[in-house]
Amino acid sequence: MKYSKATNYALHTMLYLIAVAVDRPVGVQQLAEKQGVSPTYLSKILTKLVKAGLIESASGANGGYRVKGRKEDISFLDVIHAIEGTTSLFECCESENPHCLINHVMVAAEEDMERHLKNAKLADLAKQAGLSL
């Protein structure tokens, strides 16, 4: 299974905003330079994070992005769903068959993975990595 590069950039951006940017907004240029990606591309990712309610944007000379709400509650799954959506990773060719054993195994595996990603909090990772909060 593979997530898009956008998810990679979103996770790194969120980790940075959670760990380093306490209450002051961080500009898209600074966030883009930190990851070596174009500000235009990162802006599209940030828009998805705003729409998901994970971050908020502030306009003006000191504008930028900052975490919205309790940063301790933001999980890997929250960020992944904001970027990738919530569609299942596996589409069974016999999805109409409620007895398809392959579909049962794949759905169970996806549920386990989502449970793990939901329990994995970015703030915990920041602490583990020794980043300031």
PyMOL CGO cylinders between C-alpha atoms (Angstrom):
from pymol import cmd
from pymol.cgo import CYLINDER

trace = [
    CYLINDER, 0.00, 0.00, 0.00, 1.21, 3.46, -0.77, 0.3, 1, 1, 1, 1, 1, 1,
    CYLINDER, 1.21, 3.46, -0.77, 0.19, 6.93, 0.32, 0.3, 1, 1, 1, 1, 1, 1,
    CYLINDER, 0.19, 6.93, 0.32, 0.73, 9.95, -1.89, 0.3, 1, 1, 1, 1, 1, 1,
    CYLINDER, 0.73, 9.95, -1.89, 3.61, 12.37, -1.49, 0.3, 1, 1, 1, 1, 1, 1,
    CYLINDER, 3.61, 12.37, -1.49, 1.00, 14.92, -0.41, 0.3, 1, 1, 1, 1, 1, 1,
    CYLINDER, 1.00, 14.92, -0.41, 0.34, 12.81, 2.69, 0.3, 1, 1, 1, 1, 1, 1,
    CYLINDER, 0.34, 12.81, 2.69, 4.07, 12.72, 3.42, 0.3, 1, 1, 1, 1, 1, 1,
    CYLINDER, 4.07, 12.72, 3.42, 4.30, 16.52, 3.18, 0.3, 1, 1, 1, 1, 1, 1,
    CYLINDER, 4.30, 16.52, 3.18, 1.11, 16.96, 5.23, 0.3, 1, 1, 1, 1, 1, 1,
    CYLINDER, 1.11, 16.96, 5.23, 2.40, 14.74, 8.05, 0.3, 1, 1, 1, 1, 1, 1,
    CYLINDER, 2.40, 14.74, 8.05, 5.75, 16.54, 8.16, 0.3, 1, 1, 1, 1, 1, 1,
    CYLINDER, 5.75, 16.54, 8.16, 4.04, 19.94, 8.04, 0.3, 1, 1, 1, 1, 1, 1,
    CYLINDER, 4.04, 19.94, 8.04, 1.69, 18.99, 10.87, 0.3, 1, 1, 1, 1, 1, 1,
    CYLINDER, 1.69, 18.99, 10.87, 4.55, 17.64, 12.97, 0.3, 1, 1, 1, 1, 1, 1,
    CYLINDER, 4.55, 17.64, 12.97, 6.44, 20.90, 12.47, 0.3, 1, 1, 1, 1, 1, 1,
    CYLINDER, 6.44, 20.90, 12.47, 3.39, 23.04, 13.32, 0.3, 1, 1, 1, 1, 1, 1,
    CYLINDER, 3.39, 23.04, 13.32, 2.67, 20.95, 16.41, 0.3, 1, 1, 1, 1, 1, 1,
    CYLINDER, 2.67, 20.95, 16.41, 6.25, 20.84, 17.68, 0.3, 1, 1, 1, 1, 1, 1,
    CYLINDER, 6.25, 20.84, 17.68, 7.74, 24.18, 16.77, 0.3, 1, 1, 1, 1, 1, 1,
    CYLINDER, 7.74, 24.18, 16.77, 5.07, 26.72, 15.96, 0.3, 1, 1, 1, 1, 1, 1,
    CYLINDER, 5.07, 26.72, 15.96, 3.52, 27.34, 19.34, 0.3, 1, 1, 1, 1, 1, 1,
    CYLINDER, 3.52, 27.34, 19.34, 0.91, 30.03, 18.67, 0.3, 1, 1, 1, 1, 1, 1,
    CYLINDER, 0.91, 30.03, 18.67, 2.38, 32.15, 15.95, 0.3, 1, 1, 1, 1, 1, 1,
    CYLINDER, 2.38, 32.15, 15.95, 1.37, 31.40, 12.36, 0.3, 1, 1, 1, 1, 1, 1,
    CYLINDER, 1.37, 31.40, 12.36, 4.04, 29.99, 10.06, 0.3, 1, 1, 1, 1, 1, 1,
    CYLINDER, 4.04, 29.99, 10.06, 4.12, 31.15, 6.46, 0.3, 1, 1, 1, 1, 1, 1,
    CYLINDER, 4.12, 31.15, 6.46, 3.77, 28.77, 3.55, 0.3, 1, 1, 1, 1, 1, 1,
    CYLINDER, 3.77, 28.77, 3.55, 7.18, 29.83, 2.24, 0.3, 1, 1, 1, 1, 1, 1,
    CYLINDER, 7.18, 29.83, 2.24, 8.92, 28.74, 5.45, 0.3, 1, 1, 1, 1, 1, 1,
    CYLINDER, 8.92, 28.74, 5.45, 6.99, 25.46, 5.55, 0.3, 1, 1, 1, 1, 1, 1,
    CYLINDER, 6.99, 25.46, 5.55, 7.81, 24.77, 1.90, 0.3, 1, 1, 1, 1, 1, 1,
    CYLINDER, 7.81, 24.77, 1.90, 11.52, 25.55, 2.31, 0.3, 1, 1, 1, 1, 1, 1,
    CYLINDER, 11.52, 25.55, 2.31, 11.71, 23.25, 5.33, 0.3, 1, 1, 1, 1, 1, 1,
    CYLINDER, 11.71, 23.25, 5.33, 10.64, 20.33, 3.12, 0.3, 1, 1, 1, 1, 1, 1,
    CYLINDER, 10.64, 20.33, 3.12, 12.12, 21.37, -0.21, 0.3, 1, 1, 1, 1, 1, 1,
    CYLINDER, 12.12, 21.37, -0.21, 8.77, 21.58, -1.97, 0.3, 1, 1, 1, 1, 1, 1,
    CYLINDER, 8.77, 21.58, -1.97, 7.16, 24.39, -3.94, 0.3, 1, 1, 1, 1, 1, 1,
    CYLINDER, 7.16, 24.39, -3.94, 4.96, 26.79, -1.96, 0.3, 1, 1, 1, 1, 1, 1,
    CYLINDER, 4.96, 26.79, -1.96, 2.22, 26.43, -4.59, 0.3, 1, 1, 1, 1, 1, 1,
    CYLINDER, 2.22, 26.43, -4.59, 2.09, 22.66, -4.15, 0.3, 1, 1, 1, 1, 1, 1,
    CYLINDER, 2.09, 22.66, -4.15, 2.20, 22.90, -0.36, 0.3, 1, 1, 1, 1, 1, 1,
    CYLINDER, 2.20, 22.90, -0.36, -0.59, 25.52, -0.42, 0.3, 1, 1, 1, 1, 1, 1,
    CYLINDER, -0.59, 25.52, -0.42, -2.92, 22.94, -1.96, 0.3, 1, 1, 1, 1, 1, 1,
    CYLINDER, -2.92, 22.94, -1.96, -2.08, 20.51, 0.83, 0.3, 1, 1, 1, 1, 1, 1,
    CYLINDER, -2.08, 20.51, 0.83, -2.56, 23.19, 3.48, 0.3, 1, 1, 1, 1, 1, 1,
    CYLINDER, -2.56, 23.19, 3.48, -5.99, 24.01, 2.02, 0.3, 1, 1, 1, 1, 1, 1,
    CYLINDER, -5.99, 24.01, 2.02, -7.04, 20.40, 2.60, 0.3, 1, 1, 1, 1, 1, 1,
    CYLINDER, -7.04, 20.40, 2.60, -5.76, 20.53, 6.18, 0.3, 1, 1, 1, 1, 1, 1,
    CYLINDER, -5.76, 20.53, 6.18, -7.72, 23.75, 6.76, 0.3, 1, 1, 1, 1, 1, 1,
    CYLINDER, -7.72, 23.75, 6.76, -10.90, 22.20, 5.31, 0.3, 1, 1, 1, 1, 1, 1,
    CYLINDER, -10.90, 22.20, 5.31, -10.44, 19.22, 7.62, 0.3, 1, 1, 1, 1, 1, 1,
    CYLINDER, -10.44, 19.22, 7.62, -10.24, 21.58, 10.61, 0.3, 1, 1, 1, 1, 1, 1,
    CYLINDER, -10.24, 21.58, 10.61, -6.71, 20.56, 11.59, 0.3, 1, 1, 1, 1, 1, 1,
    CYLINDER, -6.71, 20.56, 11.59, -5.12, 23.94, 11.00, 0.3, 1, 1, 1, 1, 1, 1,
    CYLINDER, -5.12, 23.94, 11.00, -6.28, 27.49, 10.50, 0.3, 1, 1, 1, 1, 1, 1,
    CYLINDER, -6.28, 27.49, 10.50, -4.92, 30.23, 8.31, 0.3, 1, 1, 1, 1, 1, 1,
    CYLINDER, -4.92, 30.23, 8.31, -4.29, 33.82, 9.29, 0.3, 1, 1, 1, 1, 1, 1,
    CYLINDER, -4.29, 33.82, 9.29, -3.91, 36.47, 6.62, 0.3, 1, 1, 1, 1, 1, 1,
    CYLINDER, -3.91, 36.47, 6.62, -1.86, 39.62, 6.71, 0.3, 1, 1, 1, 1, 1, 1,
    CYLINDER, -1.86, 39.62, 6.71, 1.78, 40.54, 7.17, 0.3, 1, 1, 1, 1, 1, 1,
    CYLINDER, 1.78, 40.54, 7.17, 2.22, 38.09, 10.05, 0.3, 1, 1, 1, 1, 1, 1,
    CYLINDER, 2.22, 38.09, 10.05, -0.10, 35.51, 8.53, 0.3, 1, 1, 1, 1, 1, 1,
    CYLINDER, -0.10, 35.51, 8.53, 0.38, 31.85, 7.92, 0.3, 1, 1, 1, 1, 1, 1,
    CYLINDER, 0.38, 31.85, 7.92, -0.84, 28.59, 9.37, 0.3, 1, 1, 1, 1, 1, 1,
    CYLINDER, -0.84, 28.59, 9.37, -1.16, 27.21, 12.88, 0.3, 1, 1, 1, 1, 1, 1,
    CYLINDER, -1.16, 27.21, 12.88, -2.73, 24.21, 14.55, 0.3, 1, 1, 1, 1, 1, 1,
    CYLINDER, -2.73, 24.21, 14.55, -6.42, 24.56, 15.29, 0.3, 1, 1, 1, 1, 1, 1,
    CYLINDER, -6.42, 24.56, 15.29, -7.72, 23.04, 18.49, 0.3, 1, 1, 1, 1, 1, 1,
    CYLINDER, -7.72, 23.04, 18.49, -5.87, 20.66, 20.80, 0.3, 1, 1, 1, 1, 1, 1,
    CYLINDER, -5.87, 20.66, 20.80, -2.67, 19.56, 19.12, 0.3, 1, 1, 1, 1, 1, 1,
    CYLINDER, -2.67, 19.56, 19.12, -2.45, 16.58, 21.49, 0.3, 1, 1, 1, 1, 1, 1,
    CYLINDER, -2.45, 16.58, 21.49, -5.53, 15.09, 19.80, 0.3, 1, 1, 1, 1, 1, 1,
    CYLINDER, -5.53, 15.09, 19.80, -4.30, 15.13, 16.19, 0.3, 1, 1, 1, 1, 1, 1,
    CYLINDER, -4.30, 15.13, 16.19, -3.59, 11.64, 14.92, 0.3, 1, 1, 1, 1, 1, 1,
    CYLINDER, -3.59, 11.64, 14.92, -1.84, 10.29, 11.87, 0.3, 1, 1, 1, 1, 1, 1,
    CYLINDER, -1.84, 10.29, 11.87, -5.24, 9.09, 10.68, 0.3, 1, 1, 1, 1, 1, 1,
    CYLINDER, -5.24, 9.09, 10.68, -6.70, 12.61, 10.89, 0.3, 1, 1, 1, 1, 1, 1,
    CYLINDER, -6.70, 12.61, 10.89, -4.01, 13.90, 8.55, 0.3, 1, 1, 1, 1, 1, 1,
    CYLINDER, -4.01, 13.90, 8.55, -4.23, 10.91, 6.20, 0.3, 1, 1, 1, 1, 1, 1,
    CYLINDER, -4.23, 10.91, 6.20, -8.01, 11.25, 5.91, 0.3, 1, 1, 1, 1, 1, 1,
    CYLINDER, -8.01, 11.25, 5.91, -7.65, 14.99, 5.24, 0.3, 1, 1, 1, 1, 1, 1,
    CYLINDER, -7.65, 14.99, 5.24, -5.37, 14.30, 2.28, 0.3, 1, 1, 1, 1, 1, 1,
    CYLINDER, -5.37, 14.30, 2.28, -6.35, 10.87, 0.97, 0.3, 1, 1, 1, 1, 1, 1,
    CYLINDER, -6.35, 10.87, 0.97, -10.03, 10.80, 1.94, 0.3, 1, 1, 1, 1, 1, 1,
    CYLINDER, -10.03, 10.80, 1.94, -11.78, 7.92, 3.66, 0.3, 1, 1, 1, 1, 1, 1,
    CYLINDER, -11.78, 7.92, 3.66, -12.27, 5.55, 0.76, 0.3, 1, 1, 1, 1, 1, 1,
    CYLINDER, -12.27, 5.55, 0.76, -11.24, 1.96, 1.46, 0.3, 1, 1, 1, 1, 1, 1,
    CYLINDER, -11.24, 1.96, 1.46, -7.82, 0.91, 0.19, 0.3, 1, 1, 1, 1, 1, 1,
    CYLINDER, -7.82, 0.91, 0.19, -9.20, -2.38, -1.15, 0.3, 1, 1, 1, 1, 1, 1,
    CYLINDER, -9.20, -2.38, -1.15, -12.03, -2.82, -3.61, 0.3, 1, 1, 1, 1, 1, 1,
    CYLINDER, -12.03, -2.82, -3.61, -13.26, -6.38, -3.80, 0.3, 1, 1, 1, 1, 1, 1,
    CYLINDER, -13.26, -6.38, -3.80, -14.43, -7.55, -7.20, 0.3, 1, 1, 1, 1, 1, 1,
    CYLINDER, -14.43, -7.55, -7.20, -17.16, -9.47, -5.36, 0.3, 1, 1, 1, 1, 1, 1,
    CYLINDER, -17.16, -9.47, -5.36, -18.21, -6.62, -3.09, 0.3, 1, 1, 1, 1, 1, 1,
    CYLINDER, -18.21, -6.62, -3.09, -21.88, -7.57, -3.50, 0.3, 1, 1, 1, 1, 1, 1,
    CYLINDER, -21.88, -7.57, -3.50, -21.12, -10.97, -1.97, 0.3, 1, 1, 1, 1, 1, 1,
    CYLINDER, -21.12, -10.97, -1.97, -21.37, -10.59, 1.85, 0.3, 1, 1, 1, 1, 1, 1,
    CYLINDER, -21.37, -10.59, 1.85, -19.60, -13.95, 2.26, 0.3, 1, 1, 1, 1, 1, 1,
    CYLINDER, -19.60, -13.95, 2.26, -16.43, -13.03, 0.36, 0.3, 1, 1, 1, 1, 1, 1,
    CYLINDER, -16.43, -13.03, 0.36, -13.66, -14.21, 2.68, 0.3, 1, 1, 1, 1, 1, 1,
    CYLINDER, -13.66, -14.21, 2.68, -11.00, -12.17, 0.92, 0.3, 1, 1, 1, 1, 1, 1,
    CYLINDER, -11.00, -12.17, 0.92, -12.98, -8.98, 1.51, 0.3, 1, 1, 1, 1, 1, 1,
    CYLINDER, -12.98, -8.98, 1.51, -13.39, -9.87, 5.20, 0.3, 1, 1, 1, 1, 1, 1,
    CYLINDER, -13.39, -9.87, 5.20, -9.63, -10.29, 5.64, 0.3, 1, 1, 1, 1, 1, 1,
    CYLINDER, -9.63, -10.29, 5.64, -8.81, -7.06, 3.80, 0.3, 1, 1, 1, 1, 1, 1,
    CYLINDER, -8.81, -7.06, 3.80, -11.42, -5.02, 5.69, 0.3, 1, 1, 1, 1, 1, 1,
    CYLINDER, -11.42, -5.02, 5.69, -10.18, -6.40, 9.03, 0.3, 1, 1, 1, 1, 1, 1,
    CYLINDER, -10.18, -6.40, 9.03, -6.58, -5.51, 8.12, 0.3, 1, 1, 1, 1, 1, 1,
    CYLINDER, -6.58, -5.51, 8.12, -7.60, -1.99, 7.12, 0.3, 1, 1, 1, 1, 1, 1,
    CYLINDER, -7.60, -1.99, 7.12, -9.54, -1.55, 10.37, 0.3, 1, 1, 1, 1, 1, 1,
    CYLINDER, -9.54, -1.55, 10.37, -6.48, -2.64, 12.37, 0.3, 1, 1, 1, 1, 1, 1,
    CYLINDER, -6.48, -2.64, 12.37, -4.27, -0.20, 10.50, 0.3, 1, 1, 1, 1, 1, 1,
    CYLINDER, -4.27, -0.20, 10.50, -6.74, 2.66, 10.95, 0.3, 1, 1, 1, 1, 1, 1,
    CYLINDER, -6.74, 2.66, 10.95, -7.02, 1.90, 14.66, 0.3, 1, 1, 1, 1, 1, 1,
    CYLINDER, -7.02, 1.90, 14.66, -3.22, 2.05, 14.96, 0.3, 1, 1, 1, 1, 1, 1,
    CYLINDER, -3.22, 2.05, 14.96, -3.00, 5.31, 13.00, 0.3, 1, 1, 1, 1, 1, 1,
    CYLINDER, -3.00, 5.31, 13.00, -5.82, 6.82, 15.06, 0.3, 1, 1, 1, 1, 1, 1,
    CYLINDER, -5.82, 6.82, 15.06, -3.96, 6.02, 18.28, 0.3, 1, 1, 1, 1, 1, 1,
    CYLINDER, -3.96, 6.02, 18.28, -0.65, 7.39, 16.94, 0.3, 1, 1, 1, 1, 1, 1,
    CYLINDER, -0.65, 7.39, 16.94, -0.61, 11.08, 17.87, 0.3, 1, 1, 1, 1, 1, 1,
    CYLINDER, -0.61, 11.08, 17.87, 1.73, 13.58, 16.23, 0.3, 1, 1, 1, 1, 1, 1,
    CYLINDER, 1.73, 13.58, 16.23, 2.32, 15.35, 19.56, 0.3, 1, 1, 1, 1, 1, 1,
    CYLINDER, 2.32, 15.35, 19.56, 3.56, 12.07, 21.06, 0.3, 1, 1, 1, 1, 1, 1,
    CYLINDER, 3.56, 12.07, 21.06, 5.96, 11.67, 18.14, 0.3, 1, 1, 1, 1, 1, 1,
    CYLINDER, 5.96, 11.67, 18.14, 7.22, 15.21, 18.63, 0.3, 1, 1, 1, 1, 1, 1,
    CYLINDER, 7.22, 15.21, 18.63, 7.93, 14.48, 22.30, 0.3, 1, 1, 1, 1, 1, 1,
    CYLINDER, 7.93, 14.48, 22.30, 9.61, 11.18, 21.44, 0.3, 1, 1, 1, 1, 1, 1,
    CYLINDER, 9.61, 11.18, 21.44, 11.84, 12.95, 18.92, 0.3, 1, 1, 1, 1, 1, 1,
    CYLINDER, 11.84, 12.95, 18.92, 12.77, 15.58, 21.50, 0.3, 1, 1, 1, 1, 1, 1,
    CYLINDER, 12.77, 15.58, 21.50, 11.16, 18.42, 19.59, 0.3, 1, 1, 1, 1, 1, 1,
    CYLINDER, 11.16, 18.42, 19.59, 9.95, 21.31, 21.70, 0.3, 1, 1, 1, 1, 1, 1,
    CYLINDER, 9.95, 21.31, 21.70, 6.21, 21.62, 22.25, 0.3, 1, 1, 1, 1, 1, 1,
]
cmd.load_cgo(trace, "trace")
